[in-house]
Amino acid sequence: QVRAIGIPWYRREDYPRLLALFADAAALPRTWDEWHQRAEQLRGEREARGAIAERVMLDPDEFAGWCVLRGLRIDNDARKRFAAEAVAAKHRNRS
């Protein structure tokens, strides 16, 4: 069975705002280009293992509001959860 996973994805123009929101911004690349290169590598690795790696766009306002509603720290755990929930909802709606 093929497994779909969500990978948090950022638009170039949103990257500075997202870094300002993220509690763990120091752990991310300073530029979108560096982040994008790493993200594409990660996506390729996941797909090489047989997963469907779906990009889940994080809008700064939507993501911040989503975290606030759930009482979550705006960090990597929240980003992964957001992406996972988006992909799960997408595939649940296809059934």
C-alpha positions as CSV (number, residue, x, y, z in Angstrom):
1,Q,0.0,0.0,0.0
2,V,1.3,3.4,-1.0
3,R,1.4,5.9,1.8
4,A,0.9,9.6,1.3
5,I,2.8,12.0,3.5
6,G,2.6,15.8,3.8
7,I,5.6,18.0,3.5
8,P,5.3,21.6,4.8
9,W,6.0,23.8,1.8
10,Y,6.6,27.6,1.6
11,R,6.3,30.2,-1.1
12,R,9.4,32.3,-1.6
13,E,7.5,35.5,-0.8
14,D,6.2,34.0,2.5
15,Y,9.5,32.7,3.7
16,P,10.6,35.8,5.7
17,R,7.3,36.1,7.4
18,L,7.2,32.4,8.2
19,L,10.7,32.5,9.7
20,A,9.5,35.4,11.9
21,L,6.6,33.2,13.2
22,F,8.5,30.0,13.8
23,A,9.8,29.5,17.3
24,D,12.5,27.3,15.9
25,A,13.5,29.5,13.0
26,A,17.2,29.3,13.9
27,A,17.1,25.6,12.8
28,L,15.9,26.5,9.3
29,P,18.0,27.8,6.4
30,R,18.2,31.6,6.3
31,T,17.2,31.7,2.6
32,W,14.3,30.2,0.7
33,D,16.7,28.9,-1.9
34,E,18.6,26.9,0.7
35,W,15.4,25.7,2.3
36,H,13.9,24.7,-1.1
37,Q,17.0,22.7,-2.1
38,R,16.7,20.7,1.2
39,A,13.0,20.3,0.9
40,E,13.2,18.9,-2.6
41,Q,15.9,16.5,-1.4
42,L,13.7,15.3,1.4
43,R,10.7,14.9,-0.9
44,G,12.8,12.8,-3.3
45,E,14.1,10.6,-0.4
46,R,10.5,10.0,0.8
47,E,9.3,9.1,-2.8
48,A,12.3,6.8,-3.3
49,R,11.1,4.9,-0.2
50,G,7.7,4.4,-1.9
51,A,5.7,7.2,-0.3
52,I,3.7,9.9,-2.1
53,A,5.2,13.1,-0.8
54,E,2.7,15.9,-1.1
55,R,3.6,19.5,-0.7
56,V,1.3,21.3,1.8
57,M,1.5,25.0,1.4
58,L,1.8,26.9,4.7
59,D,0.2,30.4,4.5
60,P,1.6,32.5,7.4
61,D,-1.8,33.7,8.6
62,E,-3.7,30.5,8.2
63,F,-0.9,28.4,9.8
64,A,-0.5,30.8,12.8
65,G,-4.3,30.8,13.4
66,W,-4.4,27.0,13.1
67,C,-1.6,26.8,15.8
68,V,-3.4,29.3,18.1
69,L,-6.7,27.4,17.9
70,R,-4.9,24.2,18.9
71,G,-2.7,25.8,21.5
72,L,0.4,24.7,19.7
73,R,3.9,26.2,19.7
74,I,4.6,27.4,16.1
75,D,7.5,25.0,15.4
76,N,8.5,21.9,13.5
77,D,6.1,19.6,15.3
78,A,3.2,21.9,14.4
79,R,4.4,22.2,10.8
80,K,4.5,18.4,10.5
81,R,1.1,18.0,12.1
82,F,-0.5,20.6,9.9
83,A,0.9,18.9,6.8
84,A,-0.1,15.4,8.0
85,E,-3.7,16.6,8.8
86,A,-4.0,18.3,5.4
87,V,-3.0,15.1,3.5
88,A,-5.1,12.9,5.7
89,A,-8.2,15.1,5.1
90,K,-7.5,15.2,1.3
91,H,-7.3,11.4,1.1
92,R,-10.2,10.8,3.4
93,N,-12.4,13.0,1.2
94,R,-11.4,10.8,-1.9
95,S,-12.9,7.7,-0.4
